[in-house]
């Protein structure tokens, strides 16, 4: 058996694609990097209206989630269009605040769900930075079992991507919640941030590959398109394989997160094991190893009837780490391929693709570097 997205999930992806295609995201990115957050916030509200941020917020607070599969679908599309802002962080904040509970959850979660609030995070074990803290309505930090709202964005640090501005929130701030609930919520939020970033990286890699294939079809050398050269074909094929291998790992992690939320896992080896309760993914007949797929990635190498290549026995945290390592490295490999095959034009500020090229490496390393993710997978 294999698992594919439902008709509703595919339609959700198409609706986001149409929304973002009409949004001129390169122009939004340039304005965002220059410090003008207006166009980005307007796009953020439209994404909120489309239900993107409600996917991580429980129904009790005005959301529809948590729905990991749908969140992956959304983040892949947002990654394809390089939507600026703390997307992964805001989704993770929904998980953090819902888990911590208290007045802050009631205050912030409805706004997160609707797209009215943009939130950034700093969590233990994930570095000292809060992404786009200057544009966020709130920055939440966790130290031990204490959750606080940072007093301000903090000190700006240099980033490879000018639209991904990194800040070091200062110490102190307003206490929001504490205790073991915060510790557990922080771990879950870290998994969600890593998971969403993996989806963003996969989408970024997809767009880099699409643009590069289009370019090598039109660029000519020795009287023929450079895309006809065998070496170019092999490089593009390797890039595609990396992205398609990462796809079932991403959706396998979504299924694992769904099972963790539902409180159980199907018995290993049983029909539909790994599909999860309420995962929303349909079982369908297919060839062995056809994989989870998304309608675009069915038949990805190594994918199987469970939650992805070799992942049947992994828990949610390790599954997320596997997805993050694979998607992050595949997206970065796509950027290297795109830069090499575009040639010198790939370095220019005027080329819209430059924004995707700059984004691939920060996405690879944010919320879990490949080496840290592999270590987590090995630890089980």
SEKOL-105310 format. One record per residue: residue in one letter; x, y, z of N, C-alpha, C, O, CB in turn. Coordinates in steps of 0.1 Angstrom, whole numbers, plus 5000, padded with zeros to 4 digits. Atoms other than C-alpha are relative to their C-alpha. Glycine has a CB too. Layout:
AXYZXYZXYZXYZXYZ;...
END
This chain:
X500849885000500050005000500950125000502050125004499150005012;X499349874999501050364996498950105005497750085004500650044987;X500949904995499550685010500250134992501450174990500350035015;X499949885008498750994990499150105007498250075016499549984986;X500849904994497151324999498649994995498349944984500550144996;X501450005004493351354998499750104990500650194987499150015012;X500449895009491551554972499950135006500350235000498649964993;X500149874993490951824998501350065002501550185001499249985013;X498649954997494651845007500650054987501350154987500849895006;X499449965013495651864970499350134996500050224990499849904989;X500749885004492952134964500650125009500750235004498549995002;X499449904992494352324994501450054995501650174995500249945015;X498749975005497852314979499850094987500550194985500849884996;X500249925013496452444945499550145004499850244997499049934992;X500549874996494552724963501150095005501250215002498949995010;X498949924996497752844980500950034989501450154988500849925011;X499249975011499652814948499450124992500250214988500149884991;X500649895007497153044931500150135008500450245002498549974997;X499949884992497153294960501450064999501650184997499749975015;X498649954999500953314961500550044986501450134985500949895006;X499549965014501453324923499650144997500250214989499449904990;X500549875003499353644923500650115009500350225008498550005001;X499649914990501253794952501350084998501750165006500149935013;X498749945003504553904936500949995012501450085017499850154996;X499150024988506653744963501450054999502050095009500049855003;X498749945001509953864949500050155004500950205011500549994985;X500149864996508754224953499750015015500350105022498850064993;X500250014986507454134988501349985008501650045018499049905004;X498750034993510853984997501050125000501650155010500749894992;X499149885000512754294985499650115010500450175016500050064985;X500549904991510554525005500349955014500750035023498550024998;X499850054986510854295036501550025004501850065015499649855000;X498649994997514654285033500450155003501450175010500849944989;X499749864998514654665031499450065012499650185015499650084988;X500749954988512654695063498650044999498050095009500850115006;X501449975002509254755048499249885001499149794992499850074986;X500850124998507054495063498650004996497849904997500149975015;X501449995004503754625050499549904990498549834993499850144994;X500550105009503454405019500149865005499249785002500950014987;X499950134994504654105038498949975010498349865011501349985007;X501050014990502154165066498649984993497849904997499950115010;X501250015008499354205040499949854995498849794995499950104989;X500050145005500353865024499749905012499049815010501349974993;X500150084988500553715059498549995004498049885007500850065012;X501450004997496953815066499249924990498249854994499450145001;X500750085010495753655033500349865003499449775001500550044986;X499750144997497553335043499249965012498749845013501549985002;X500850034988495753355077498649984996497949895001500150115010;X501450025004492453395059499849864993498849804993499650114990;X500050135006493353085039500149885009500049765005501149994989;X500050104990493752895071501449945003501549845010499149894996;X498650064998497552835071500449995014500849885019501050084992;X499450004986498352935107499049935009499449905020500250145004;X500950074991495152785121500349855001499849785009498650024995;X499750145001496652445112500749955013500749835016500849974988;X499350034988498752455144499350035012499950015023501450064999;X500849944988496152605167498849915003498149884994499650144998;X501150094997493652385185498650084998498650204998500049965015;X501349945003489952445178499550085012498850185010499049894998;X500549924988489352575214500550144999499950235006500549935012;X499449875001491452875204499850074987500450164983501550005004;X500349945013489952945170500849944988500749994977500350145000;X499350075011492152705150499249884995498149864998501449965005;X500550125005491552385132500949885002500649774998499750014985;X498950104999494552185143500149945014499149945022501350054997;X498850005010496952065150499849894989499349784991501349965008;X500150085012497051915115501349994993501650074984498850054991;X498650005006500651815106500049984985500850044978500849905007;X500050025015499851685071499750124992500450164983499149884996;X500449885006498051995061501050115002501350194993498650055005;X499049904997500752205077501249984990501850074985500550005014;X499050035010503352025055499650054986500550114979500349855000;X500549965013501252085024500250154999500750204989498649964998;X500049865001501052455032501550055000501850144992499350065012;X498649954999504752505041500849974988501750054984500749945012;X499350035013505952335009499650114990500550164983499649864995;X500449905009503952584990500650145003501050214995498450024999;X499449884995505152875011501550004997502150114994499850035015;X498650015004508752755005500250024986501250084982500549865005;X499849995014508252734968499950154996500650194986498949934993;X500149865003507353104968500850095010500750215009498550055001;X499149934991509853204995499350115008499850235009501250074992;X500849914992507253375017500850055012501449975019498749945005;X499249954989509053605041499250005014498049995014500550154998;X500649994986508453615079500349875007500749775001498550024999;X499850124991508653365108498949904999498249885008500250055014;X501050095002506453105093500049885009499149855016500049954985;X499850114991507852805111499850035014499349965022501349934997;X500149964986508152995143498650035004498250005016500950135002;X501449974996504553115143499249885001498449865011499450094989;X500750134998503252765137500549935013499649885020500349914988;X499550074987505552635165499550085012499250015022501550005000;X500549934988504352915188498549965003498149965014500050154997;X501450054997500752785183500149885009499349865018499349974987;X499850134993501952445196500550045014500049985024501049914993;X499549974987503952605224499050065010498950025021501250104998;X501049934991501252835238498849915003498349925014499550134993;X501150094997498552575235500449905010499649865019499549924987;X499550104991500752325254500250075014499950005024501249944996;X499749934987501652585281498750045006498650055019500950124998;X501349964995498052705284500150145007501150215006499549905010;X500149884993497052995306499550124993499150114981501450035005;X500549885006496153355298500750034987500050094978500250125009;X499349965012498853395271499449924988499349974977501549975001;X500650075011497253115251498750064995498450074983499749855004;X501349945004493853285252500350144993499550184985499250025013;X499749875006495453615243500649994986500250074977501050085009;X499350005012497653515214499549894990499749924978501449975003;X500350105010496353195198498950044990499150004978499649875007;X500949955010493253345182500650094989500250074977498850075006;X499449925010495353605165501049934991501149964979500850115007;X499150095008497953345154499149934989499549934978500849915008;X500850085009495153135139499550084988499450034977498949945008;X500649925010493653425120501050074991500650124980499150105006;X499049935007496953565107500250155004500950224999499650004985;X499949874995496453885127501350025008501850135009498950045009;X498849994991499553805149501149924993500949814988499749945014;X498850075004503053715138500949995012501250085019500750094988;X499250034988505253555164501349934997501449854987499149915010;X498750075001508853445167500449945013499849975024501150104996;X499650094988510553205191501549995002502350004992499449874998;X498750064997513753115208499849895010499349915021501050125006;X500250124991513852765223501349945004502349964996499149904993;X498750074996516552575242500449904990499649824985499849945014;X499450105009518852375221499950044985500349964977499449875002;X500249975014518052565189500750144997500250214988498550014997;X499349875003520452865190499550125007498450115013500050024985;X500449884993520253215204499150104993498850204998501250075005;X500649905009518353375176498549984999497949885001500649994986;X501450005003514753475170499950064986500350184984499250085011;X500249955014513853515133499050114999497950105004499649884991;X500949885004512453845121499350055013498150095012498949964990;X500549954988511953955157499550154999498650195006500949995012;X500449865002511654315145498750024994498050124996501150074992;X501349995006508554235125498949935008497849955005500149944986;X500950084993506954005150499250085010499850185016500749895007;X500849934990504154115173500449965014500250035024498549974998;X499550054987505753905201501149914998501149834988498849945009;X498950105001508853705207500049935013500149995024501450074998;X500150094988508553415232501349935001501849874991498849914999;X498750074997511653265248499749905011498949925020501150095004;X500150114990511952945269501449985006502349964998499449874994;X498850034993514652905295499649905011498949945021500750135006;X500450104991514352575314498549985000498049944989500450055015;X501450035000510752545325499250145001498150145005499649925012;X500749864999509952925322499850054986500750054977500950095008;X500349945013508253085292499850155003499050195011498749934994;X500149864999508653455288499750074987500050014976501350065006;X500149925012507753725263501150105001501250185010498650085000;X498849915000510953905254499750145000498650184994500949964988;X500349864999511154275261500250074987499750194986500950065011;X499849935013512154355225500749904991501049794995500850135002;X499450095010513754215194501449965003501949855000500050064986;X498650034996517254235208501050054989500750134980500249865002;X498949955009520554275189499949924986499749804986501449975006;X500150055013520554225151501349934996502449984999499750114990;X498950075004522953965137500049984984498949994979500149865006;X499950025014524153905101499449874996499749775002501550024995;X500650125006522253655080500449994985500550094979498549995002;X499850025014523053495046498950054992499150094980500349864997;X501249955007519553585036499550135006499150135018498949895001;X500349874994518753955041498550015004498150095011500350114990;X501450004995515053865044499749925012498649925018499149954988;X500150074987515753635073500950075010502050025012500449844997;X499349924990516853885099500049935013499049905019499450145001;X499850074988518253725130500350095012501150185011501149904999;X499949924988517953885165500349915012499849805013498850095002;X499850064987519253795199499250075011499550175016501650005004;X500949934990516453865224500850025013501649935017498849915002;X499449974987517654025256499549915011498449855010499950145003;X500550074988517353865290498750065006498450185003501149995011;X501249954993514253905312498850004991498749914982500350145004;X501350005007510853985299498949965009499149915021500149924988;X501250034992507353925311499849855001499749784991498750064993;X500350144998506753575326498649974995497750044997500249965015;X501350055006504053385307499549885006498349865009500249994985;X500450134994504053035321501249935005502349975002499249914990;X498950074995506152785339499649865004498449825004500650075012;X500250144995506552425351500249904989500749934978498549995004;X499850115009506652085334499250024987499749974976499749875006;X500849985012503952185309500850084990500750054978498750065003;X499249925009506252445294501249924994501449934982500650125008;X498950085005509152195291499549914989500149904978500649915011;X500550095010506951945272499550084988499850044977498849925006;X500449925011505452215251501150064992501050074980499150125005;X498849955007508852355242500649894991501049924980501150055011;X499550115008509952015230499149984988499649964977500149875008;X500950025011506851975209500150124990500150104978498649995005;X499949895009507252325195501350004992501350034980500050135008;X498850025007510852255186499949904988500449934977501149965009;X500250095011509751955166499250064989499450044977499249875006;X500949945011507052155148500850114992500650124980498850075007;X499249905007509552435140500949934990501149984979500850095010;X499150085008511952175126499349944988499749944977500849895007;X500950065010509152005107499650104989499750074977498849935006;X500449895010507852325091501150054992501050084980499350115008;X498849955007511352435082500449904989500949944979501250035009;X499750105009511952105065499150014987499550004976499849865006;X501049985011508752165044500450124992500350124980498650015005;X499649885007509952515036501249974991501350024980500350115010;X498750045007513352375025499649924987500249944977501049935009;X500450085011511652115003499450094989499750074977499149895004;X500649915010509552384986501050094993500950114981498950085007;X498949925006512552604981500849934990501149984979500950065011;X499250085009514452324965499249974987499749974976500449875006;X500950035011511452244942500050124990500250104978498649975004;X500049885009511352604929501450024994501450064982499650125008;X498649995006515152614924500249904988500749944978501149985011;X499950105011514952294903499150044988499650034977499649865005;X500949975011511952414883500650124992500650114980498650055006;X499449895007513652744875501249974992501550024981500350125010;X498750055006516952574866499649924987500349944977500849935009;X500450085012515252324842499550094989499850084978498949905004;X500549905010513452614825501150084994501150104982499050105006;X498849925006516752804821500849924991501249974980500850065012;X499150085008518852524807499349964987499949924977500549885007;X500750035012516052464781500250114990500150094978498649975003;X500049895009516452814767501450054998501750114988499250115006;X498649965002520152884772500749904990500749784992500850005014;X499450085010522152764742501550025000502050135003499450054986;X498550005001525752674737500349904988499749794988500749965013;X499650095012527352524705498849974992498749874985500749875005;X501250025009523952574688498949925006497949894999500549954988;X501150094994521952354712499750055014500650115020500449855000;X500349974986520252404746501049935009501349815007498549965004;X499150064991522652334774499449895008500049805013500650105010;X500750114994519952114789500149874993499849764999498650035002;X499850125008520751864762501349925003501549814999499950024985;X498750064996524251794776499849905011499049925020501050115004;X500150124990524551464795500350045014499750005023500849884995;X499549974986526451614824498950095007498750085019501350084999;X501149924994523651874829498849925004498249945014499650114990;X501250094997520951604827500349935013499449915021499849914988;X499750074988522751404853500050085013499550035023501449934999;X500049914988523151694877498650035004498250035016500850134997;X501449984997519451774874499349885005498549895014499350064988;X500650134995518451414879500449975014499649935022500449884991;X499650034987520551384910499350105010498950065021501550035002;X500749904991518951704924498549965002498049975013500050144993;X501450054999515451564916499949885009499049885018499549974986;X500050124992516251234933500150045015499449995024501149914997;X499949954986517351424965498750055005498350035016501150105001;X501249944996514151624966498949895002498149895011499550104990;X501050114999511951314959500249905011499349855016499949934987;X499850084989513651114985499650075013499250005022501549965001;X500449934988513051385011498550015002498050025013500650145000;X501449984999509351415003499349895008498549935017499449994986;X500750094991508151085018500550005015499749975024500249864995;X499549984986510351145049499250125006498950115018501550035000;X500749884995508551485053498649955004498149985015499950114990;X501450044997505051335050500049885010499049865017499349964987;X499950104989506151035071500150065014499550015023501249914998;X499949934988507151275098498650065004498350075016501050115000;X501449944997503651445095499149895005498449925015499450054987;X500850114995502051105100500449965014499549945023500149884991;X499550034986504251035131499550115010499150075021501549995000;X500549894992503251375145498549985003498050015014500350144994;X501450024998499651295139499749895010498849905018499349974986;X500250114991499950965157500450045014499749995023500949884995;X499649964986501751125186498850095006498550075018501350094999;X501149924995498851375189498849915003498049945013499550104989;X501250094997496251085187500349915011499449845016499749934987;X499750084989498150905214500349854997500349775007498950015010;X499750145003498950585196500649984986500650074978498749915001;X499450045013500650405167499449874996499349785004501550005001;X500450125005499350135145501149895002502249935002499650014986;X499150114998500949795151500949994988500449994976499349875003;X499050015011504149765130499649884992499449774997501449995005;X500350115009503549555099498649984997498349914987500649885005;X501550025003499749585100499750094988500450194985499250045012;X500449925012497949725069499850145005499050175014498849944993;X500249854996498150105071500950045011500750155016498650025002;X499249964989500750105098500850124996501350134986501049895004;X499449875003502150455101499050104993499450224992501249984991;X500949915006499050605085499550105010499250225007498949934993;X500449914989497950755118498550025001497850004991500750134998;X501449974998494650835132499750144997500350235003499549965015;X500449865003493151135116501150074992501150194991499850085012;X498949935008496251195094499550064987500150154982501149904996;X500649945012493951265065500649954987500250004976500150155000;X499450065012496051065040499349884996499149795005501649985002;X500750115004494350815019500949884996501949904989499150044988;X499350125006495550455014499649984986498449994983499849885009;X500450035014495750364978500949884995502049875000500250124991;X499250115006496950064958501250064993501050164986499149914991;X498849965007500450094945501049905000500949805007500550135006;X499050105000503549914937500850015013500950125019500950034988;X499249994988505849824966501050115000501750134990500749875003;X499049894999507950124977499550124993500350214990501349954994;X500549885007505750374959500050125008500250235003498649984994;X499849894991505750594989498850085003497750064997501150094995;X501149914996503650865005499650094989498450104986500450075013;X500349915011503951114977499150115003498550125014499449924989;X500949894999501951424972499250024987498650124985500850135003;X500649985013500551364938501050044990501050004978498850105000;X498949965009503751514924501249915003502149894994500450155003;X498850084997506151284942499849855002500649795008500650065012;X500250144999504550944941501149924993501549954982498649964995;X499050085006507150674935501450055004502450024998499950004985;X498749964995509950854954500849895004500349795010499850105011;X499150114998512950634958500049975015500150055024501450034996;X499950054987512950424989498850025009498949975021501250065007;X501249984991509550525002499249875001499349794992499150124995;X500650134998507450255016498650015005498050125004500849915009;X501350004996504150155030499850065014498750075019499449865000;X500149944986504950295065500150154999499450224992501049945009;X499849854999506150645074501250054992501750164995500050045014;X498949965008508950665049501249905000501049805007500550145005;X498950095002512350505041500549965014501250045021501050054992;X499450064988513250285071499650075013500350075022501550024999;X500449924989511250495095498949935009498450005018499550134996;X501150064994508650245107500149995015499050005022499849864995;X499950024986510050215142500450145007500650145019501149905004;X499549874994511050585148498850075006497750065001500650094989;X501049924995509150815170499950134993500650154983500350035015;X500249885007507951155160501250094999501550154989498850085006;X498849924999511051345171501149964990501650044983500650015013;X499050065009513451115152499550014985500350044976500349865003;X500549995014511151115121500150144995500450164983498549955000;X499949865004511051495121501550034997501850104987499550095011;X498649985002514851495124500549944986501350014979500949955011;X499650065013515251255094499550094989500250114979499449864999;X500549915011512951475073500750134999501050174988498550025003;X499349875000514751795083501449984993501850064985500250055014;X498750025006518151645074499949984985500750044977500749885007;X500150035015517051515040499550124992500050154982499049884998;X500549885007514951815030501050115000501150184990498750045006;X499049894999517552065042501149984990501550074983500550025014;X498950025009520351905023499649994985500350034977500749865004;X500550005014518251844992499750144995500150174983498749914999;X500349865004517152204991501350074997501450154988499250075011;X498749935002520752324995500749944988501450024980500949985012;X499450055012521952084968499350054987500050084977499949845000;X500749945011519252224945500550144998500750194986498550015003;X499549875002520652574952501450004993501750084985500150075014;X498650015006524252464943499849974985500550024977500849895007;X500250045014522952304911499550124992499950154981498949894999;X500549895007520952614902501050114998501150174987498850065009;X499049905002523852844908501049964989501450044981500850025013;X499050045010526252634887499450014986500150054977500549865003;X500650005013523852594858499550134995499450154983498949904999;X500349865005522752954857501350084997501250184989499250075011;X498849935003526353064856500150135007499550155018500250024985;X499749874994527453424864498750075004498650155013500850084992;X501249934997523853544862499449965014498650045019499049974989;X500550054987523153344894500450095011499850085022500449865002;X499549914989525153594914499350135001499550215010501550024998;X500549865001523153904904498850025009497949935011499650034985;X501149964991520754084927498750014992497649994997500350145007;X501249985009518454154897499249874998498049874995500450064987;X500750135002517653784893499249965012499749955023501149894997;X500950044989514653684914500549875007500349865019498649984995;X499650124995516153344918501050015012501249925020500549914990;X499049984990518853494940499449995014500149955023500750144998;X500650014987516353514969499849855004499949835016498750075000;X500150154997515853134967501449945003501549865012499249924989;X498650054998519553074964500550045014501249965021500950064989;X499549964987520253274995499349935012499849925023499950155002;X500950064989517453105015500349865003500149815014498650014996;X499950144999518452745009500949965012500549875019500549944987;X499050044989521452725033499450045014499549955023501350064998;X500649974987519752915062498949905004498849865015499550145000;X501150104997516752675059500649865003500149795012499149994988;X499350134997519152375059500450005015500349895021501249984991;X499450004987520652485092499150045011499350015023501250095000;X500949954990517752645110499249895007498849795000499050104994;X500850104993515952435137500649864998499849774997498650014996;X499450135001518452155134500949994988500449974977499049895000;X499050025011521652125113499949864995499449775003501450045004;X500050145004522051805092500749915010500249805012500649994986;X499250084991524651675116499249985013499249865019501450055003;X500850014988522451745147498849914997498449835006499550145005;X501150085003519451585130500349854998499649765003499350054987;X499650145002521351275120500349945014500049825016501249994991;X499750064986522551235156498749975007498749875015500950105008;X501350034993518951255168499449884994498849805002499150124999;X500650135006517850985143500849885006500149785010500250014985;X499250114995520750765155499649975015499749855019501450024998;X500350014986519750825191498649935002498349885012500050135008;X501350064999516250705183498950085007497850045008500149875007;
END
